[in-house]
Amino acid sequence: MSAALRIGVFDSGFGGLTVLRELLPQVPQAEFFYVGDTARLPYGSKSRATIARYAVESAQFLVAQGIEYLVIACNTASALAIEEIRAAVRVPVLGVIETGAASAAAISRSRDVLVLATDATVQSHAYAQACAQHGLRALEKACPLLVPLIEEGWTEHPVTAEVLRIYLHEALEQAQAAQMQPDTVLLGCTHYPLLRPLLERTLPVSMRILDSAATTAESVHRDLQARSMLPAQVITRLHAAAEAPSASRCHFYATDSIEKFQRLGSRFLGQAMHSVTLMDIGG
Amino acid sequence: MSAALRIGVFDSGFGGLTVLRELLPQVPQAEFFYVGDTARLPYGSKSRATIARYAVESAQFLVAQGIEYLVIACNTASALAIEEIRAAVRVPVLGVIETGAASAAAISRSRDVLVLATDATVQSHAYAQACAQHGLRALEKACPLLVPLIEEGWTEHPVTAEVLRIYLHEALEQAQAAQMQPDTVLLGCTHYPLLRPLLERTLPVSMRILDSAATTAESVHRDLQARSMLPAQVITRLHAAAEAPSASRCHFYATDSIEKFQRLGSRFLGQAMHSVTLMDIGG
């Protein structure tokens, strides 16, 4: 295992574990190093300068662990700090926003996309810019209550259904006012895949849901192949349904309570988490 | 003004401004120094060690500004770090929890109190311990969704009413199971005073609401008198209704976005905020 490709995954907290969950079957021979900056979450309500400082610290920590590839599995950090992170480390860096926009471009017929995200991600307009590069128009809708509702465990709760209904109603009104006809919903926060069943029941059937966890894992696999970073024998991907990939080849680092990270995190990862290490990065 | 009593007020964010709002008429001649550690909020989801480290840094910053008295207007920091703060600074330190428990003891007839608070405050059982010292039993109920709902501005929203109804229903069921009859509700989070109108409509009329902002301001005034820290001519308090106290004798420091601090903070303070300074305390 010492020769395995080392991939770093960074998030402000637990949400990025939905990305790691998708990465496990996509890159089965890699060893993963995950940092959740739980002591300083949520990033979504913080300023660009603060977010960039935090994200660069975590990226440098991961590089010190010997990673050869870095996935920014945090929408807020991808939106506000990807350039600072790229400038600070020498390994390839892929963020969830660019991969989400590319996937939306591949499936949208109307060329209008609805992006659901946190306040900071929306205010950055990073999705609108990334979508514009693919000839898509993006309507960005801030949904600040969804993360706390998910962390409360209310992923199938009537209150969450009502909050979603309100947010989607407001978004579709704004779309109409802007003469947009979104046919694709991009989940611009790595917590949101846990709301997918509820979203599917709430959205018009004509709209397709793309979550940035799945699109990012696919993009990472493609990018690793393009960079010849995958040994030949690894090209065949595991299929999640056929073979449950194990988190035993993952190393987890959290900047706050290990116990809470394991308890909440396992919901996002879809399996129990072992070997979580407390990481002191100052602050 | 250079001879004015300097009082420090510390919170992880905006909520402590509800305490400052009550302090302004209570101690009209003082000069106030407020720190909102907005870059690292919310404290409610973090571990004791992390919270203590953050709170001590802010307390030391305030002491360096020449404060002679420190109010910990953050329930989580009062619950988890008051001893560490007292050990780190030489000025008197008063926390919202001890004052809330004392006020509840003064009015409860059934000697049972319902405390609504964040997860971390509840898990610390600091309110139960403080109440026990006054011969009160406390039922502590974690309400993690209330802060995000308040910060979304949904203080009169049907969704917030429903969330409150669910939390209160669960709490009253737990009270019944524990054979408790709470007649007093202690708002154990400085955000919650903004929900007071909604709470008054949701609670049984027999229950009285105590918010820790008001009780803390009264306790600070009493403590300053007891310590002879108030000049004789200042003993007469202003009455908020008669004379609107101004925030011009306040200095605000935030560890993140000044613009957001002013925008959100004015809701909690009840007036516009000037002279907010960005404070870099590392991290």
Contacts between the chains, C-beta under 8 A, distances in Angstrom:
chain1	res1	chain2	res2	distance
A	38	B	45	7.9
A	38	B	46	7.7
A	39	B	40	7.6
A	39	B	46	6.0
A	39	B	47	7.8
A	39	B	50	5.0
A	40	B	39	7.6
A	40	B	40	5.7
A	40	B	283	7.3
A	41	B	45	7.5
A	45	B	38	7.9
A	45	B	41	7.5
A	45	B	151	8.0
A	45	B	256	8.0
A	45	B	260	7.6
A	46	B	38	7.7
A	46	B	39	6.0
A	46	B	256	5.2
A	46	B	257	7.2
A	47	B	39	7.8
A	47	B	256	5.2
A	47	B	257	4.2
A	47	B	260	7.7
A	50	B	39	5.0
A	50	B	255	7.9
A	50	B	256	5.4
A	144	B	148	6.4
A	144	B	151	7.2
A	144	B	152	5.6
A	145	B	145	7.7
A	145	B	148	5.6
A	145	B	149	6.8
A	145	B	152	5.8
A	147	B	148	7.9
A	148	B	144	6.4
A	148	B	145	5.6
A	148	B	147	7.9
A	148	B	148	4.2
A	149	B	145	6.8
A	151	B	45	8.0
A	151	B	144	7.2
A	152	B	144	5.6
A	152	B	145	5.8
A	159	B	159	6.2
A	159	B	162	5.7
A	159	B	163	5.9
A	159	B	166	7.3
A	162	B	158	8.0
A	162	B	159	5.7
A	162	B	162	7.5
A	163	B	159	5.9
A	166	B	159	7.3
A	255	B	50	7.9
A	256	B	45	8.0
A	256	B	46	5.2
A	256	B	47	5.2
A	256	B	50	5.4
A	257	B	46	7.2
A	257	B	47	4.2
A	260	B	45	7.6
A	260	B	47	7.7
A	282	B	282	6.5
A	282	B	283	6.1
A	283	B	40	7.3
A	283	B	282	6.0
A	283	B	283	2.4
